[in-house]
Amino acid sequence: MSIVTNPFDHILYEIEMYLYTYQLIQHNMPSQPSVNLILDSRAIYLRNLAYFFHKEKKRGCWSAFDYVNDPSILTFLDDTLFQQVNDNMSRATGHLLDYRLEESYKENTKKCFKDAYPSIIDAIKSFFDAMDHNAKIDYQDYWNNIDICNRVKKIKNLIKSLEYEKKYIYETVTTCS
């Protein structure tokens, strides 16, 4: 088994792709095949991040607490949300299954995307903060690599941008007569 040169390359990739798929679906109303492609991708990245940010390390999976000295400072997904994400996103990526035709499946998937977003964002933020101030010694050089630092800055800016847009859209929709 080969080891990734910098473990944060792939962790940040998962975060970036989750945020980009969220951004794509918010800003573009692409054709149905494109929507399906984006939603399938988003489901996979969400499930991967749920495993990474779950308080209980899953066998064979990387976990946020592998990288910090004090995992208690991290924000983890609670068990209920983790199970909701795991069940719904696993179903969302299993295409030739009967239940995909049921309306409740579609509603549950939408609800799961919506419910998970704030928790995933909080987990990402707490992970970045923990890595900046409490990273295990073995990972500090990897985390402080200039390319990783630049990617983290871009992700932080993207999160701020998405939060601003969400707040702006909410305020505009709720304040207009």
N, C-alpha and C positions, 0 to 999 in steps of 0.2 A: 504494500500500500504506500503510495507516495504522499508526502505531506505538503500542504500548500505552503509556499514560501512565506507569506504573511497571512496569518489566519484571518485578519480583518478585511483582506481583499474580498473574501466570499461573504462574510457577515455583512459588510457594507453593500455588497451587490444585492443581497436579499432585501435589505432596507430600501435601497434606491429603487429597485424594481417594484416593490410594493407601493412606494410613494408615486412613482411615475405612472403606474397603472391606475392609481386613484386619481391622479391629475388628468390623465387622458380621458377617463370616463366622465369627469366633471366638466371638462372644457370642450370636448368634441362630441358630437353626436354622429359617430361614424356609422357606416352601413352595418347591418345585423351581423354578417360574418366577422367584421372587425370588433364589434361589441362582444361577441362570443369569445373571440381570441383574447381580448383584454380581460374579460371576467374570469376566464379559465386561468390565465396567468396570475391575476390578482388572487384567486383562490389558492393557488399553489404557494405564492409568496406569503400570504397571510398564514397559512397552515405552518409553513417553515418557521416563521417568526413566532408563532404561538408556541411551538416546541422550544425554540431558543429562549423565550421569555417566560416559560413556565417554571414555577418554583420547585418542581420535582424533575430532576434530570432524567430524560428518557434514554434508554439503552442505545448506544451508538449515535446519539445526537449531541451536537455541541450545545452548550448552555451558557447563558450570560454569567452565571455564578462561577464558571470555570476560570474567568479572567480577572476577578476582583478579590481583594483580600477580605472584604466584609460584605457578603451577599445581602445582609439585612438592609443595606442602604438602597438596594435595587427595588424597582417597582415590577412586580411579577403579575401575570394574568392569574386571576382566581380560578379555582377548579371548575366552576360552573361555566365561565366564559371559555376556558380552554376546551372543555368537552363540547360546547356548542360549536366552536370553531372547528375542532377536529372532526366532529360528525358531519357538519354541513359542508365543509370544504372538501372532505374526502368524497362525499356524495357528489359535490359539484364537479369534480374531475373524473367521476365514473360515468361515462357518457351513454353507454348502451344498457341502461338500467330502467326498469318500468317506472319507478317513482319520479323520474325526471319529468314525466308528463303531468304530474299532479300539480295543481295550483299551489298547494301548501308548501311544496318543495321550493318553488320560486320565491314565495313570501318569506320562508325561513332563511333562504340564502341571502336575500336582501337585508333582512333584519340582522343577520349575523355580520354582514359587512358593516352595517351601520353601528351595531353594538360594539364591535371589536376595535373600530378605528381609534376612539379616544384612549383606550387602554394600551393599544400598541404604540401610539405616539408617546404616551407617558412612559412606557417601558423603554423606548428608544432614548428619550431624553435622560432618564435616570441612568441608563447604561453609559451614555456618553459622559455624563457628569462623574459617574463612578470610575470610568477609565481615566478621566483627566486627574482625579484626585486619589484614587484608591486601587489602581491597577496592580496586579501581581507583578513582581519584579521581572519574571520571565517574559512578560508581554509589554513592558513599558517601551522598549525600543521599537517594537512593531507598531505600537499605537502612536508613537511620536514621529514616525516616518512622515516625511513631508507630503508624499502623495496621499497617505491616509488622512493626515490633518486637513488637506485641501478638500478631500471628499467629504469629511465630516462637516466642514464649514458649509459646503454646498447643500448637504442634507439638512443642516440646521436652518439655512436660509429657505430651502424649499418648504420645510415644516412651517416656518413663520409665514411664508407667503400663503400657504394653504389655510392656515389658521386665520389670517387676515381676510382672505376671500370668504371663508365660511362665516366669519363674524359679519362682514360687510353684506353678504347675501342675506343672512338671517335678519340683520337690522333693517335692510332695505325692504325685505318682504314683509316684516312685521310692523314697520312704521308707515308704510304707504296706505293711503285711504282708498 
